[in-house]
Amino acid sequence: MITEIAKYWDKQSAIWSEEKKEAWTLPETTYWLEYFKSLLPNLPGNKVLEVGTASGYFANILHLAGYEVTAVDLSPNMVEEAQKVSADLGLSINYHVMDAQELEFSENQFDLVFTRLMTWTTPDVEKFYAASFKVLQPKGLFLNFDGDFGNMRFSQEGHEKYPAGIMEEANVIKSKLDISKYSRPKRDLELLEKVGFSKVEVDEEAQNRLLHKPEDNSSLFQLTAIKPQS
């Protein structure tokens, strides 16, 4: 399953890189930059791990916001694109090809673990949450933006630039995943608490607010959780 998911993202690496390069000219990049800057004063330090970095858009924003950035992705092609983008921008990001469920870092290493639109294609979300808990510092923040896509059917319409058939491939993948069987973010809240996080909270409108979009727009949910001191 992991190989299938990696190949799915590999096919989209070029278009993701193109789209995110275009995003640098849009107001949303400034909004994200301001948001990540606002988090820093409440963190133990500035070391961040981005999981599912894709073409490195958020990794670069995090660097500009003042973080020491490590970023991982399951897709080798995505990581290659991300390295090119960061090199073009003259930014130093520590990139790795890595499975989110098997984070190969020592305990208590990061002050923030951030991911966006990754957990919906993760075979074992609980395993990823547990891995994130392990690598976070006490009082470190876990932050996840995602959507409840289990019962949704993705369409190629509106994604004409993407590889032919890629959205149907997404439908097949998510139909096989355990997380698609549950209502989200309710399931995520349960799993985050189960692996040991405290102050687990969800905000259904966070992304709309930070991107200055109307409340009636569809929005990803934001999950936040803190690793307690032992």
N, C-alpha and C positions, 0 to 999 in steps of 0.2 A: 504493500500500500504506500509506503514512504517513497519508493522508487516512482510509482505512478504519479504521486503528488509533485515530486521534484520535476519530473518531465513536463507536467502540466504548466508549472511556473516557468520552466526553461523556455517554452515556446512563446511566452509573452514578454521576455526580457527586453527585446528591442523596442516594442511599443510602449512598455512602461517607462523605459528610459526617455523616450521621445516626449511622452506626455508630461513627465515630471520636470524635464528641462523647460517646457513651456510654462509650467506652473510657477517657475521663479519670477515670471513677470506679472503674476496675479496677486491681488491683495491677500489671498489666503495664506501665502507664504509669510507675510508680515504678521498676520494674526497668529499663526502657529509659533513663530519666533517669540512674540510677546507672551504667549501662553507658557512656553517652556522656561522662559526667563522668570516668570512669576512663581514657578514651582521651586526654583533653586533655594530661596531663603529658608524653606521649611524642610529641606533634605539634610541628612547627616554630612553629605559631601557632594561632589559634582561628577562622580563616576556613573555613567549610564550604560546599560546594555539594551540595545534595540534588537528585538527578535522578530524576524521576518522583514528585513530591511528592504527587500526587493531592489530597486535601482538606486537606493541610498538617499532618497529625497529627505526623509526625516533625520537620518544620520547627519546629514550636512547642516540641517537647521539646528539640530541639537548642538553641534560643534559651535556654530555661530552664536548660540544662546549662552555659551560659557561652560559646556560640559566636556569632559574627557570621554570620548565615545568609542565603545566597542559595538559592532553590529554584525549580526549573523543572519544567514538565510539558508534554507534547504537546497535552493537552486544554484548550482555552480554558474550558470549563465547570468543569473541576476547579480551575483556577487561580482562577476567580471564587469558587468555594466556599471555597477556601483563604484567600483574602483576607478573606472575611466572618468566617471562624472566628478568624483572627488578630486582626482588628479587635475582635471580641467579647471576646477575651482580653486586649486591650490590648498585644499584642506586635508588634514591628516586624520584619517579614520582607520581604526583597527578592524578589518573585515575578516570574517571566517565563514566557510561553508560548514553548516552545523544543523543537526536535527534539534528542534525546539524542545523535544521530549528528553533529550540527552545533553543538556548544557554542560560543556566540558570546561568548567571554571571552578575555582575553589570556593569554599563557603565564605559567606560574608564579604563578597568582593565589590558589590555594586550598591549605589545609593538609590538608584532608580532602575526598574525594569519596565520598558515600554514596548508595547506591540499594538499594531492597528491592522485590522482586516486579515488576521492570520489564524486565529483560533477556529474559525469556521471550517478550515481545511486541516485541522490537527486531529489525527486518529484518537489520541488519548489526552484530552484536555486536562484531566486531573494530573496526569504525569507531568505535563508542562507547568501547571501551577505549582506542583511540588518542587520541580527543578528551579523555578523562579524564586520560590521561598528560600531554597538552600543558598542561592548565590547572592541574595540580598543581605545588606547590613541590617542589624537590628535598628528599628525606626525607619528603614528604607521603604520606599513607595513602589507598589506595583500598579501599573496603569495600562488598561486595555480598552481600546475602542473597537467595537465589532457590531454585527447585526444578527438578527434572528432570521437566518436564511433557510432553515431546515425544510419548511413547507413551501418555499418560494421556488418558482421555476424561472431560471435565467434564460434570457433570449439573446440571440445574436443581433437583434435590432438595436441600433444605437451603439453597437460594438463592431461596426463594419471594418474598422482598421485592424481589428484583432484577427488572429489566424482563424480560418474557416473551421467551424465546428467546435471552437474552443469553449463556448458557453454550454453546449450540450455535454462536453467533457466535464465541465464543472458540475453539472446536474448529476452525472453518473457518480463522480467522486463523493459529493456530499451525501448522496443517497446511501452510501456504504458506511458513513461515519456515525459513531455513537452520539456525538453532540447534536446531530440533526434530528434525533428522536425526541429531544426535550425542548421545552419552552425556555427561551433565553430572554433576559439574563438571569432568570430565576435559578436555572441549573448552575450557572457560573457562581452565583452567590453561595450556593450550597457547597460547591467544590472548593472555593477559596477558603471558606471557614473550616472545611474538613482537613485541609492540609496545614492549617495553623495560623492563617492570617487573622488579624483583628481589624476593627474599624472598616469592615467590608461594606462598601456603599455603591449604589448605582445611580446614574444621572442620565435619564432618557433624552434630555435636550442639550447636553453639554456641548456637543459639536456644533449644533445650530447657533448657540450663543457665542462660542469663541470664533466662529466664522461669520458672525453677523448676518445670519440667515433667518427668515421668518419661522416662527414656531410651527406653522403648519407644513413646513418642508419635512420630508422623511429624514431621519437622523440616526446615526449610529449611537448605540448606548455607550456610556463611559463607566467602566468599572475601576474603582480604586480600593486598595487594601494596604495595610501596614504590617510589616513584620515586627511583632512585639519583641521587647527585650526579654531574654530568658531569665 
